[in-house]
């Protein structure tokens, strides 16, 4: 009987030992922890973060000059040009010369008010020559050149020359034709030449 009870006692002690060892992780002795904190600061590892890639910005490039603008600026300016040209179409259709002049740069006004320039235009235009029309000033140019050719204009593409100058194009029979050269002056786009 003694051997059976000794055997059960041994099993009980063994089970308690196994359960106590398996149930809790072993902890370092206090003096070892104290030794680590005194000599070495505790290092907290932060997770390594991969750098986030910068978003790819779409750009539009002028093939002739290499001047680049963001797709966002291109789209915004294109929308501005559509509105401007719609407004100009109305002014031109109404033959409102005085209002049209408000959308012209000084250089444009000087150029198309120059008698020598107007003489060349008159001589080189078959329609003007056939109708014996000789342009003598900017108002003539507006009446005989701008009104017939620009009253129903639409912008199909713009090309940035630089941050303040663009060319607006219209496709006529699948051919890209320049509609206007525009220059920004005091945050306003004006028809210009350069």
Secondary structure as the mmCIF struct_conf table of DSSP 4:
data_model
#
loop_
_struct_conf.conf_type_id
_struct_conf.id
_struct_conf.beg_label_comp_id
_struct_conf.beg_label_asym_id
_struct_conf.beg_label_seq_id
_struct_conf.end_label_comp_id
_struct_conf.end_label_asym_id
_struct_conf.end_label_seq_id
HELX_RH_AL_P HELX_RH_AL_P1 UNK A 2 UNK A 23
BEND BEND1 UNK A 24 UNK A 24
HELX_RH_AL_P HELX_RH_AL_P2 UNK A 30 UNK A 39
BEND BEND2 UNK A 40 UNK A 40
HELX_LH_PP_P HELX_LH_PP_P1 UNK A 41 UNK A 58
STRN STRN1 UNK A 59 UNK A 61
TURN_TY1_P TURN_TY1_P1 UNK A 63 UNK A 65
STRN STRN2 UNK A 68 UNK A 70
HELX_RH_AL_P HELX_RH_AL_P3 UNK A 71 UNK A 93
TURN_TY1_P TURN_TY1_P2 UNK A 94 UNK A 95
HELX_RH_AL_P HELX_RH_AL_P4 UNK A 97 UNK A 101
TURN_TY1_P TURN_TY1_P3 UNK A 102 UNK A 103
STRN STRN3 UNK A 104 UNK A 104
HELX_RH_AL_P HELX_RH_AL_P5 UNK A 106 UNK A 111
TURN_TY1_P TURN_TY1_P4 UNK A 112 UNK A 113
HELX_RH_AL_P HELX_RH_AL_P6 UNK A 115 UNK A 124
HELX_RH_AL_P HELX_RH_AL_P7 UNK A 126 UNK A 130
TURN_TY1_P TURN_TY1_P5 UNK A 131 UNK A 132
BEND BEND3 UNK A 137 UNK A 137
HELX_RH_AL_P HELX_RH_AL_P8 UNK A 138 UNK A 141
HELX_RH_PI_P HELX_RH_PI_P1 UNK A 142 UNK A 146
HELX_RH_AL_P HELX_RH_AL_P9 UNK A 147 UNK A 150
TURN_TY1_P TURN_TY1_P6 UNK A 151 UNK A 152
STRN STRN4 UNK A 157 UNK A 162
TURN_TY1_P TURN_TY1_P7 UNK A 163 UNK A 164
STRN STRN5 UNK A 165 UNK A 172
TURN_TY1_P TURN_TY1_P8 UNK A 173 UNK A 174
STRN STRN6 UNK A 175 UNK A 185
TURN_TY1_P TURN_TY1_P9 UNK A 186 UNK A 187
STRN STRN7 UNK A 188 UNK A 192
#
